[in-house]
Amino acid sequence: MFNAENYQGTKEKNFDLVTKQLKALLDGEPNQIANLSNASALLGQFLDRINWVGFYLYEEESNQLVLGPFQGLPACVRIPLGRGVCGTSASERKTLVIEDVHQFPGHIACDAASQSEIVIPLVKDDKLIGVLDIDSPEKSRFDQEDQKYLEAFANELLLHL
């Protein structure tokens, strides 16, 4: 198993490698579910100290996020836009790095073990596709460097959605 903890190198090199792996996995595959599935599996193997990684996809008819491909325990199926970390990130179309999810107003606790979270909105051609959601059982697990590289990972993924 490859992850940032057992690879000798910088965080930048680690994320560069996983983003290249993503690109190779997605090359030539047009199916969105297959691509999101491989992306969540790749991040699930790569990232250390996390307990959930996956996608919520925007459903325009209901104005909600609906559970998509993921790695981890069963999760909440629907999240209204503007609610919780995922819904807020989607409605504001900005990445949220939350050091302590229990301090976030309206946090939706799908897994009681989650302590911190990063959520990256997936927007293509000014259209909301969904969000990439990553939870950790540690407080303050994610930093600005993680945000930078996970946003780059998400941008590569968007080229294949």
C-alpha positions as CSV (number, residue, x, y, z in Angstrom):
1,M,0.0,0.0,0.0
2,F,1.3,3.5,-0.9
3,N,0.6,6.3,1.4
4,A,2.3,9.6,2.4
5,E,3.5,8.2,5.7
6,N,5.7,5.4,4.3
7,Y,7.0,7.2,1.3
8,Q,10.3,9.1,1.6
9,G,9.9,12.5,0.1
10,T,8.0,15.7,0.4
11,K,4.3,16.2,0.6
12,E,4.5,17.9,-2.8
13,K,6.2,14.9,-4.4
14,N,3.7,12.5,-2.7
15,F,0.7,14.4,-4.0
16,D,2.3,14.8,-7.4
17,L,2.7,11.0,-7.6
18,V,-0.9,10.3,-6.6
19,T,-2.2,12.9,-9.1
20,K,-0.2,11.2,-11.8
21,Q,-1.6,7.8,-10.8
22,L,-5.1,9.4,-11.0
23,K,-4.5,10.7,-14.4
24,A,-3.3,7.2,-15.6
25,L,-6.3,5.5,-14.0
26,L,-8.8,7.9,-15.7
27,D,-7.1,8.2,-19.1
28,G,-9.7,7.3,-21.8
29,E,-12.5,6.4,-19.3
30,P,-15.6,8.5,-19.8
31,N,-17.8,6.9,-17.1
32,Q,-18.2,9.4,-14.2
33,I,-19.0,6.7,-11.5
34,A,-16.0,4.6,-12.5
35,N,-13.7,7.6,-12.4
36,L,-15.1,8.8,-9.0
37,S,-14.8,5.2,-7.6
38,N,-11.1,5.0,-8.6
39,A,-10.4,8.5,-7.3
40,S,-11.9,7.6,-3.9
41,A,-10.1,4.3,-3.8
42,L,-6.8,6.0,-4.7
43,L,-7.1,8.6,-2.0
44,G,-8.3,6.0,0.5
45,Q,-5.0,4.1,0.0
46,F,-2.8,7.2,-0.3
47,L,-3.9,9.4,2.6
48,D,-3.0,8.4,6.2
49,R,-5.0,9.2,9.3
50,I,-8.4,9.4,7.6
51,N,-11.6,7.4,8.2
52,W,-13.7,8.4,5.2
53,V,-13.1,9.7,1.7
54,G,-15.6,10.1,-1.1
55,F,-17.9,12.1,-3.1
56,Y,-21.3,13.7,-2.8
57,L,-22.9,14.5,-6.2
58,Y,-25.2,17.5,-6.7
59,E,-28.8,16.6,-7.7
60,E,-30.3,19.7,-9.2
61,E,-34.0,18.5,-8.9
62,S,-33.8,18.2,-5.1
63,N,-31.1,20.9,-4.6
64,Q,-29.2,18.3,-2.5
65,L,-25.9,16.4,-2.4
66,V,-26.4,12.7,-2.8
67,L,-23.9,10.1,-1.7
68,G,-21.5,8.9,-4.5
69,P,-18.5,6.6,-4.6
70,F,-16.6,6.5,-1.3
71,Q,-14.3,4.5,1.0
72,G,-15.2,4.1,4.7
73,L,-18.2,3.4,6.8
74,P,-21.8,3.8,5.5
75,A,-22.6,7.5,5.3
76,C,-25.5,10.0,5.2
77,V,-27.2,9.7,1.8
78,R,-28.6,13.2,1.3
79,I,-27.3,16.6,2.4
80,P,-29.2,19.8,1.6
81,L,-27.2,22.6,0.1
82,G,-26.0,25.0,2.8
83,R,-26.2,22.4,5.5
84,G,-23.2,20.9,7.3
85,V,-19.6,21.1,6.0
86,C,-20.4,19.5,2.6
87,G,-23.5,21.5,1.9
88,T,-21.9,24.7,2.9
89,S,-18.8,24.0,0.7
90,A,-21.1,23.2,-2.2
91,S,-23.3,26.3,-1.8
92,E,-20.4,28.6,-1.3
93,R,-18.3,26.8,-3.9
94,K,-15.2,27.1,-1.8
95,T,-13.0,24.6,0.0
96,L,-13.5,24.3,3.7
97,V,-10.8,23.0,6.1
98,I,-12.4,22.3,9.5
99,E,-10.0,21.6,12.4
100,D,-12.8,20.5,14.8
101,V,-16.1,19.4,13.1
102,H,-17.9,19.6,16.5
103,Q,-17.4,23.4,16.4
104,F,-18.9,23.8,12.9
105,P,-22.5,25.1,13.1
106,G,-24.9,22.5,11.7
107,H,-22.3,19.8,11.4
108,I,-23.9,16.5,10.2
109,A,-22.3,13.6,12.2
110,C,-22.4,10.6,9.8
111,D,-19.5,9.0,11.7
112,A,-19.0,9.9,15.4
113,A,-15.2,9.1,15.0
114,S,-14.7,12.1,12.6
115,Q,-12.9,15.0,14.3
116,S,-11.7,17.1,11.3
117,E,-12.7,17.4,7.7
118,I,-11.8,19.0,4.3
119,V,-14.4,19.4,1.6
120,I,-13.5,20.6,-1.9
121,P,-16.3,21.6,-4.3
122,L,-16.2,20.1,-7.8
123,V,-17.3,22.8,-10.3
124,K,-16.9,22.4,-14.0
125,D,-17.9,25.0,-16.6
126,D,-19.5,27.0,-13.7
127,K,-21.7,24.0,-12.9
128,L,-21.7,22.3,-9.5
129,I,-20.9,18.6,-9.9
130,G,-20.6,17.8,-6.2
131,V,-17.9,17.7,-3.5
132,L,-14.9,15.7,-2.5
133,D,-15.2,15.0,1.3
134,I,-12.4,13.7,3.5
135,D,-12.8,13.0,7.2
136,S,-10.2,12.2,9.9
137,P,-10.5,10.9,13.4
138,E,-7.8,13.5,14.4
139,K,-8.4,17.1,15.1
140,S,-6.6,19.5,12.8
141,R,-5.5,16.7,10.4
142,F,-5.7,18.9,7.3
143,D,-3.6,22.0,6.6
144,Q,-3.3,24.6,3.8
145,E,-0.7,22.4,2.0
146,D,-3.2,19.5,2.0
147,Q,-5.8,21.9,0.6
148,K,-3.5,23.1,-2.2
149,Y,-2.7,19.5,-3.3
150,L,-6.2,18.1,-2.9
151,E,-7.6,21.0,-5.0
152,A,-5.0,20.1,-7.7
153,F,-6.1,16.4,-7.5
154,A,-9.8,17.5,-7.8
155,N,-8.9,19.7,-10.8
156,E,-7.3,16.7,-12.5
157,L,-10.4,14.6,-11.7
158,L,-12.7,17.3,-13.2
159,L,-10.9,17.0,-16.6
160,H,-12.3,13.4,-16.7
161,L,-15.9,14.1,-15.5
